[in-house]
Amino acid sequence: MIFNTRFGRLFFFSTEPQACSYLPDREAVMLFADPNKVIDTETYARLIDYGFRRSGDNVYRPHCRGCQACVPVRIPVADFVPSRAQRRTWQRNQDLAVTIARTDFGPEHLDLYHRYQIARHEGRGGVRDSREQLEFLRSRFINTSSLEYRLDGRLVMVSVIDQLPQGLSAVYTFYEADDAEIAKRSLGTYGVLRQVEECRDRKLPWLYLGYWIAESDKMAYKSRYRPLHAYRDGRWELLPTDCPGDGSAG
């Protein structure tokens, strides 16, 4: 695959098959953009509409043989209608202070990320004080920022977003997941709803949520936000309401 940019031709390379992170019985192959080429906001805005995502400065897309389980999805902001449970979640979190910040993460961000990984991803956070853990959220070339959510001054959630000409891309969200009282707030749901509002405030039509995987408990939740568009067979189309993984829970 070759892609023309203002920096010249961009080439792509596939990885060797490896164990899939989301579907353990399958192998994954990734298609990566040339890491030696600059991918700026303009270029990434075009690539994301072909189903690509980024991790740090690396831009990739699943390229698995015989499997199309990873489906890029995005919310059409103007048409989005929250469910009853989502409306309750929105009201429940109106006491949170939300600010836009840089991605120069400090100790409180690292501490929150570490606790989130232990609570939600079986301790994948690694060493608590290593700033390198969060490098996958940052980019040297793309317009990236974060939304910080605080409860009485305490940092309880961070959502990293890329601003593109046609929308926001939800890069990653981590939040307080080991506090029983805060868990009642459904912060993950609120984070998506708040990013929808951020798109509206910035007059951007799309919120890109990354990959929806109907067979993965960790990724199936994305179909709860309706309407939802999916990138399949080279085009974006409305995801059917009866798709697997759908639900109305907040």
C-alpha positions, 0 to 999 in steps of 0.5 A: 500500500502506498499513500501520497502526502505532502512529505512524499510517498508513504509506504506501509509494512505488515508485521509477522503474525502474533497472538491477538490481544483481544481474541486469544484463539486468533493471530493478529497481523498489523499494517504499519506506516513507515516509522521514518516518515512524518505523519502530521495532523493533515495526513493522519486525518486522511488515514483515520478515514481509512481505518487507521489508528495511532500509538505514539507516532506509530500509525497502524491498522489491523491486517489479519488474514481471514479475520475482520473482527476489528471494525473502526467506528465513529459517532456522527455527533449531530445525530447522536442520541444518548440512551436513558442510562447514558443521560443518567450518567451525564447528570451524575457527573455534572459536579466534575470539573473538566479542563483541557490540558497538555499531555505533559503528564506528571506523577498524579497522572502516572499514579492514576494510570497505574491504578487503572491498569491494576484494576481493569487490565490485570496490572499491565501498568508496570513500574509506577514512576516510569513516564515512558508508560504514557508515551503511547498517548503522545505524538510529536506531530499530531494536534493532541491534548487531554481532558482532565476530570477532577472531583474536589481537586482530585484527578479522577479521569484523563481522556487523551484526544487528537483534534483532526479537521473532521473530528476528534479521535478518542486516543485513550481514557484512564480513570479511577477504577479501584474506588467503589464510590467513584465506580458508581459514576460510570466514568468510562461512559461519561468520558465518551459523552463528554467527548461528544460534547467537546466535538459539538463545542468545536463544531466537529462532526465526528468522534472516532472511537477506534476499533469495535470488536463484537466478540471482545468484552473490552471492546463491544461496549462501543456499540452502545453509542447510537447512531454509530458508523462503521468502516467496512469494505472500504466505506463508512456505513451505519452500524445496524441496531441489532449488531452483537454487543449492543445494549443500553447499559450506561 
